[in-house]
């Protein structure tokens, strides 16, 4: 694999975990995918950097002190460490709960959602194309490395997802048939919480797929931020 240590592009076969904590998470949970670790000359006394060096030495992972490459990759961010790793494919776990994002477009939201659902014990994420690149360093950093602890899978359309996994479907939308407090969850069955794009939400065709739900809020706003809605739903369905 030809590794060019420069700003990330979607067509790269590799990506970057930028920052000490995301790099540690990469090394803990996906060390088999790590190609090398870049360290800043300014961070050698940082405790997290020392842990990174110990792990890399133990597992014979290449370490470079390379300030120029770090500056090129992280741009204006101050970063003591960058984990360089090859992209990988996964399948979701059957008989486990899923979150499904239909055409997500914001990398920061995606990272926040990944960290949030992991916090509520949901470790499977489906993304319906077109959708943001989960390997973009901005998404990885926003997740604080939580992306390395979940399973994720892309699908060409929602029907493709639905024919692959048989979870009970709960769609979150403004013109839903039920309010979240009214919903009774069948705890003996795995569920999938389905959310639409940040701007347009789910289309009307989702109203009759599974159980459609609205999260009630005041009329002072027109809708909730996507990552907030996912957090509320994940809490209610796992409490």
C-alpha positions, 0 to 999 in steps of 0.5 A: 500500500502506497502511504502518502502522509498528507491530508485525508482523501476519501479514496485513500485506502487508509485513514488517520486517528488524530489525537492521543486518545483516538490513537490509543483507542485505535491501538486498543481495539483495532491494532491489527489495522494499524500501519504506523503511528506518527508522534510530535517531538513536542509530546514526548513527555505526555503520559498518553504518548508514553502509553502509545509508545509502550503499546507500539513497542510491544506489538512491533508497530512502526513509530515515527517522530514526524512533525511535518507529516503531523502538521500536514495531516492535522492542519491547524490542530495541535496533535501529539499523535496520529494513528495511521490505519488501513480501512476495513469492512464489517458486518453488523451483529445479528440479534443485536440492537442497531441504529440506522442513519439514512443519508447522514451528511455531517461528520461531527454529528456522525462522530457524536452519534457513534460515541453516544450510542456506544455509551448506551450499549448499542454497538451496531451502526448502519449507514444508508448511502449516500452518507458521510464517510465514517473513516474521515478523520473529523468523524473519527475525532468527533467520536473520540475513537469510539468508532473503533469499538462498534460495528458499522456497515453501509447499504445502498438503500434502506430496503437492502438493510431491511432484507439483511437484518430482521430487527423490529423497526422504529422510525423517528420522524415529525409526522409519526403515528406515536409519541415516544412515551407511548411506545412499548418496546418488545425487549425479547426482540432486537430493535433498529432505531432509524433516523433521517438526514439532518436537513430533511429527516425521513421521507413519508415512505417511512411512516408505514415501516415498522413503528413511526415515533416522534420525540415530543418537544416544545413548539419553540423549535421545529426539530431536534438536532440529529445527535440529540434525537439519537441520544434521547431515543437510545436512552429510552430504548435501553433504560 
